[in-house]
């Protein structure tokens, strides 16, 4: 994708450069022709000036050769010319008028051409200004395209990163699916007897044909939910008796031991330390309204001190 973007950008710059060079060549060709025509007109004007100079020299020579013509030229009322003088005067004046007409025509053409050249120069300047404007505009667009290319590159990296994360999540989901299958396959039903010959109907997670975690229903009533070890209640768990009492806390080798709370069917509850199913250590006894009845140290299920 990055190679395609680079090629697209290179082709766009090459096309713009080709168009700009072609347009500049046309403008340069027109300007070159206008400059050449101006030089030609200036050369013609220079030739015309030389002809005028030659005419003045001829007139000076005519004045020297014919004093009567000179006197007539400056004081025409006091001089009489013969037929030859009139012929020379007529010829000189006619030639002078032709030169003057030709000079005026050339001068008018040169002025007109200079005006056209100035107009064309202004148009060329406008075209150059427009080219500069278009160049700046295209440069800005090219900068914008560069920014877009950078954004596309960043998006491409983000897509690659998200794809990588998706692959990693897929791997994790596959691992979780395997673990789920393993856990589900480890759950089942098991029936066994406790140390006191009580039959337990167990539902939960089983490892090596032994209960690990789940609920066990006792044949003599009541049930236990929690951790098991070697067919005994061991770890955190909850035991519910058929009379309505229940206990939530720690068990060790099938007895209440450690920290736990015993809830009486009357509404009272004891929260504290236990050893071998007996209250042992610090504990608090509260009524059904959660008001403290007694608090202190217990031993062998009896309160020693408050």
QUILIN-V819690 format. One record per helix or strand of 3 or more residues. SS is the DSSP state (helix for helix, strand for strand). FROM is the first residue (numbers start at 1). TO is the last residue. Records with the same first field share a line. If there is no record, write none. Layout:
SS: FROM-TO, FROM-TO
This chain:
helix: 2-65, 67-74, 83-186
strand: 187-193, 199-207, 210-218, 223-229, 232-240, 246-252, 255-263, 269-275, 278-286, 292-299, 302-305
